[in-house]
């Protein structure tokens, strides 16, 4: 089922509405946000997705995070 989420990428100036699938991984969601913002911020393999302040394992599914429609997630560089 499609799940609209607000994604914020470190270094970008705006948040983006990203449509996630509950069966995709957190790593895939991170890449999707980076790709959408790539015109302003270069993508990086060293990124970490944060949800409610917690760093998430890139292998878990979006459904496992219990994200709800229009929740916010952040992608930050892993050196943080």
C-alpha positions as CSV (number, residue, x, y, z in Angstrom):
1,X,0.0,0.0,0.0
2,X,1.4,3.5,-0.9
3,X,2.5,5.5,2.1
4,X,3.1,9.3,1.7
5,X,6.0,10.5,3.9
6,X,7.9,13.7,4.4
7,X,11.6,13.3,3.8
8,X,14.3,15.7,4.8
9,X,17.8,15.2,3.5
10,X,20.8,16.7,5.3
11,X,22.1,19.6,3.3
12,X,18.9,20.2,1.3
13,X,16.8,23.3,1.7
14,X,13.4,21.8,1.5
15,X,11.5,18.7,2.6
16,X,10.1,16.3,0.0
17,X,6.9,14.2,-0.2
18,X,8.1,10.7,-0.9
19,X,5.6,7.8,-1.6
20,X,6.9,4.7,0.0
21,X,5.7,1.1,-0.2
22,X,5.3,-0.6,3.1
23,X,7.2,-3.6,1.8
24,X,10.3,-1.6,0.6
25,X,13.3,-1.4,2.9
26,X,14.5,1.6,4.8
27,X,17.6,1.6,2.7
28,X,15.5,1.9,-0.4
29,X,13.5,4.7,1.1
30,X,16.7,6.6,1.9
31,X,17.9,6.1,-1.7
32,X,14.6,7.3,-3.0
33,X,14.8,10.6,-1.1
34,X,18.4,11.1,-2.1
35,X,17.5,10.5,-5.8
36,X,14.6,13.0,-5.5
37,X,16.9,15.7,-4.0
38,X,19.9,14.9,-6.2
39,X,19.6,18.1,-8.2
40,X,20.5,20.0,-5.0
41,X,22.5,17.5,-2.9
42,X,24.8,14.8,-4.2
43,X,23.7,11.3,-3.1
44,X,26.0,9.3,-0.8
45,X,26.2,5.6,0.2
46,X,27.1,6.8,3.7
47,X,23.7,7.9,4.7
48,X,21.5,6.9,7.7
49,X,17.7,7.2,8.0
50,X,16.4,8.6,11.2
51,X,12.8,8.2,12.3
52,X,11.7,9.9,15.6
53,X,15.3,10.4,16.4
54,X,16.3,6.7,16.1
55,X,18.8,5.4,13.4
56,X,17.1,2.6,11.6
57,X,18.6,-0.6,10.1
58,X,18.5,-0.2,6.3
59,X,17.4,-3.8,5.9
60,X,14.1,-3.5,7.8
61,X,10.9,-2.8,5.9
62,X,8.9,0.5,6.1
63,X,6.0,-1.5,7.7
64,X,8.3,-2.6,10.5
65,X,9.0,1.0,11.4
66,X,5.3,1.6,12.0
67,X,5.4,4.9,10.0
68,X,2.0,6.5,9.4
69,X,0.9,8.7,6.5
70,X,2.7,12.1,6.4
71,X,5.2,11.1,9.1
72,X,8.6,12.8,8.9
73,X,11.9,10.9,8.4
74,X,15.4,12.4,8.0
75,X,18.4,11.1,6.0
76,X,21.7,12.2,7.5
77,X,25.3,11.4,6.7
78,X,26.5,8.5,8.8
79,X,29.4,10.4,10.3
80,X,26.8,11.9,12.7
